[in-house]
């Protein structure tokens, strides 16, 4: 009995494990999940530098692949640009500017000490004319500017200097034949226009590049030369102001054979 108690316990052997060929099922599932996550993040990184439209297209493709609701990707479109209408050289801006200049000169003439013989005229083509009787500027039959006309011409220069317009000085006479050293009334009218322009230049009243001078003699009377009153009106000097828009050939108001200002 005692000998039986001293015998060692019998060794219990573990059952032999049976290994199935291939990886376990959990490892396959885990590897698939990691691969899908890696692919997803690589796809996100690759789309980080894509254009917005391509990104939307790729996102829509992903939604379709995962069974999401498919929406059409936005398509590119261009906003139509409507060109502005061309500005015509006969636009009403020119006449509007001339109207403002006309009112400005009219106001300055009233406030200045200028004789009433200075007439202000506005034509339809935007031309502004300051018409002065020759008796204020010259002695009868002379082309030398009289000293009495100096204040008037200086006041006119002060009015015209700030204006962004060109000045053409036009000399006119009546139809009475001129007998003297001059050849004709046309020569007298031209010399008078040049004398006034020379006065403006010599006194530094107006820049020469803004002025021009021309004489018409008796060819452009404002009234018929039928009496002395009408002849006195035709003996005049016109200060013609025009903007740069009306200087080209063929401009509105330019007569046939007339040179631009």
Buried (B, 14 or more C-beta within 10 A) or exposed (E): EEEEEEEEEEEEEEEEEEEEEEEEEEEEEEEEEEEEEEEEEEEEEEBEEEEEEEBBBBBBEBEEEEEEEEEEBEEEEEEEEEEEEEEEEBEEEBBEBBEEBBEEBEEBBEEBEBEEBBBBEBBEBBBBBBBBBBBBBBEEEBBEBEEEBEEBBBBBBEBBEEBEBBBBBBBBBBBBEBEEEBEBBBBBBBBBBBBBBBBBEEEEBBEEEBBBBBBBBBEEBEEEBEEEEBBBBBBBBBBBBBBEBBEEEEBEEBEEEEEBB
